[in-house]
Amino acid sequence: MTSAIIVAAGSSRRMGFDKLTAPLAGKPVIAHSLAAFEKSRDITEIVIVTREDRVEEMTKLVKHEKFKKVAKIIAGGAERYQSVWEGLRAVSATSEFVAIHDGARPLVTTEMIRKCLALAKKTGAACLASPIPETVKRADGNGIVKESVERTGLWAMQTPQVFSAAVIVQAYAALIAAHEPVTDEVSAVQRLGKPITLLRSEDWNLKITFPHDIQMAQQVLKVRARKKR
């Protein structure tokens, strides 16, 4: 059994408006994220972790879109790692693997989910990621370049990130006990000294962070739709 936790508890501060409910190809952004996991044959149940003031809205969305795999919609914490922990506590006790995904990544596909889960079943932990092709610089708070950063071996983490249930629960239990925040699940598992295998993302899987990202995602969905014809 594989559970999916969709993290949708952010404040959208950089966006300026609620990015999860922003319209994208006729549906809210998060509806696209949820649809991929709903359609995936590898996913048994979905747990949505959102803000407390958004639980009712998410409940209505799930009902409207007729998502059958959504087992629970719960309130998260003040920080992402706290929200993930609440999600882990809510998944089925019989779940062997857990896929954790940002609700703001609406371009995820069932193929991405399938490949990431397959790799996690071989290695115990897998993450969709993309190598960084650009020249990377480190700057100070005023935007002044201070040094170059060697990009060889640098990867940008994406989601889904998939783990054996035992490993990810152990990792987050340790985080909660230490009150130590992390920005993603790979970082949590790293603290245990466990290896994580990266799966190179071969398709668009951007995270909606700024207003122009909506436009980019819209174009990607149009291209995908044309290919299906």
C-alpha positions in Angstrom: 0.0 0.0 0.0 1.3 3.5 -0.9 -0.1 6.7 0.6 0.3 10.2 -0.8 0.6 13.3 1.3 -0.3 16.5 -0.6 1.2 19.4 1.2 -1.1 22.5 0.8 -0.6 24.5 3.9 1.6 27.4 2.6 0.8 31.1 2.9 1.6 32.0 -0.8 3.5 35.1 0.5 5.7 35.3 -2.6 2.7 34.9 -4.9 0.6 37.7 -3.5 -2.5 35.5 -3.7 -3.6 31.9 -3.0 -1.6 30.0 -5.6 -3.2 26.7 -4.8 -6.7 27.9 -5.8 -5.5 30.1 -8.7 -7.1 29.1 -12.0 -5.0 26.9 -14.3 -6.6 25.4 -17.4 -10.1 25.8 -15.9 -9.3 24.2 -12.6 -7.5 25.3 -9.3 -3.8 24.6 -9.3 -4.1 22.0 -6.6 -6.8 20.1 -8.5 -4.2 19.2 -11.1 -1.8 18.0 -8.5 -4.4 15.9 -6.9 -5.7 14.5 -10.2 -2.3 12.9 -11.0 -2.3 11.0 -7.7 -6.0 10.1 -8.1 -5.3 8.6 -11.5 -2.1 6.8 -10.4 -2.6 3.0 -10.1 0.3 3.0 -7.6 -1.4 5.2 -5.0 -3.9 3.8 -2.6 -4.9 6.8 -0.5 -4.4 10.5 -0.5 -4.1 12.8 2.6 -4.3 16.5 2.1 -2.6 18.7 4.6 -3.8 22.3 4.4 -4.3 25.4 6.5 -7.0 25.1 9.1 -9.0 28.0 7.5 -8.9 26.1 4.1 -10.1 22.7 5.2 -13.7 23.4 4.2 -12.7 24.8 0.9 -10.5 21.7 0.1 -13.4 19.5 1.2 -15.7 21.1 -1.4 -13.0 20.9 -4.1 -12.5 17.2 -3.5 -16.3 16.6 -3.7 -16.6 18.7 -6.8 -13.8 16.9 -8.6 -15.0 13.5 -7.4 -11.7 12.4 -6.0 -12.2 9.0 -4.5 -8.8 8.3 -3.0 -8.7 11.3 -0.7 -9.1 9.7 2.7 -8.4 12.7 4.9 -8.2 16.5 4.8 -6.4 17.8 7.8 -4.9 21.0 9.2 -1.2 21.3 9.1 1.3 23.2 11.3 3.0 26.6 11.2 6.0 25.2 9.3 6.2 22.7 6.4 7.9 20.0 8.4 5.1 20.2 11.0 2.5 19.8 8.3 4.3 16.8 6.9 4.4 15.3 10.3 0.7 15.7 10.7 0.3 14.0 7.3 2.5 11.1 8.3 0.4 10.6 11.5 -2.8 10.5 9.3 -1.8 7.9 6.7 -2.9 4.3 7.0 -0.9 2.2 9.5 -0.6 -0.5 6.7 1.1 1.9 4.3 4.5 0.6 3.2 5.6 3.6 1.2 4.7 7.3 1.4 4.9 9.8 -1.5 5.0 13.4 -0.4 4.2 16.1 -3.0 3.8 19.9 -3.0 0.3 20.9 -3.9 1.8 23.8 -5.9 3.4 21.4 -8.4 0.5 20.9 -10.8 2.5 19.4 -13.7 3.3 16.2 -11.9 2.2 13.1 -14.0 1.3 9.5 -13.2 4.5 8.5 -15.0 6.6 10.6 -12.7 4.9 9.1 -9.7 5.3 5.5 -11.1 9.0 5.9 -11.7 9.7 7.6 -8.4 7.9 4.9 -6.5 9.6 2.1 -8.4 13.0 3.6 -7.6 12.0 4.0 -3.9 11.0 0.4 -3.7 14.5 -0.6 -4.8 16.5 1.9 -2.7 14.2 2.9 0.2 14.2 6.6 -0.7 13.8 8.4 -4.0 13.3 12.0 -5.1 12.4 13.6 -8.4 15.1 16.2 -9.2 16.7 18.2 -11.9 20.4 19.0 -12.4 21.2 22.7 -12.3 22.4 23.8 -15.7 22.9 27.6 -15.0 26.0 29.3 -13.7 25.5 29.7 -9.9 26.7 32.6 -7.8 26.4 33.3 -4.1 25.5 36.9 -3.2 25.0 39.0 -0.1 21.8 40.5 1.2 22.2 43.4 -1.2 22.4 41.2 -4.3 26.2 41.8 -4.7 28.0 38.7 -6.1 30.5 37.3 -3.6 31.6 34.1 -5.1 31.0 31.4 -7.7 29.5 28.1 -6.8 30.7 25.0 -8.7 27.5 23.5 -10.2 28.9 20.0 -10.9 26.8 17.6 -8.9 24.2 20.2 -7.9 20.6 19.2 -8.2 17.3 21.1 -7.6 15.0 19.0 -5.5 11.4 18.5 -6.7 8.5 16.3 -5.6 7.2 13.7 -5.3 9.7 12.4 -2.8 9.0 8.8 -2.0 10.2 6.8 1.0 9.5 3.6 2.9 7.0 4.5 5.6 9.3 3.3 8.4 12.2 5.5 7.2 10.2 8.8 6.7 8.3 8.4 10.0 11.6 7.8 11.9 13.2 10.9 10.2 10.3 13.2 11.1 9.9 11.9 14.6 13.5 12.9 15.2 12.9 16.3 13.6 9.8 17.0 15.8 11.7 15.9 18.9 14.6 18.2 18.1 12.3 21.1 16.9 14.6 21.3 13.8 12.8 22.5 10.6 13.7 21.3 7.1 12.5 22.5 3.7 12.0 19.0 2.2 11.8 15.4 3.1 15.2 14.5 1.6 16.8 16.8 4.2 15.0 15.0 7.0 16.1 11.5 5.8 19.7 12.9 5.3 19.8 13.5 9.0 19.5 9.8 9.6 22.4 9.0 7.3 20.2 7.1 4.9 20.9 7.2 1.2 18.5 8.9 -1.2 18.5 8.2 -4.9 17.6 11.0 -7.3 15.4 10.4 -10.3 16.2 12.9 -13.1 13.0 14.7 -14.1 12.6 14.5 -17.9 9.5 16.6 -18.1 8.2 20.0 -16.8 7.5 19.8 -13.1 7.7 23.4 -11.9 6.5 24.7 -8.6 4.0 27.6 -8.8 5.8 30.3 -6.8 5.4 33.6 -8.8 2.5 34.8 -11.0 4.4 34.1 -14.3 4.7 30.4 -13.3 0.9 30.1 -13.9 1.4 31.2 -17.5 4.3 28.8 -18.0 2.2 25.9 -16.5 -0.7 26.9 -18.8 1.5 26.5 -21.9 2.9 23.2 -20.8 -0.6 21.8 -20.3 -1.6 23.0 -23.8 1.4 21.3 -25.3 0.6 18.0 -23.5 -3.0 18.2 -24.6 -2.0 18.6 -28.2 0.3 15.6 -28.0 -2.6 13.4 -26.8 -4.7 14.2 -29.9 
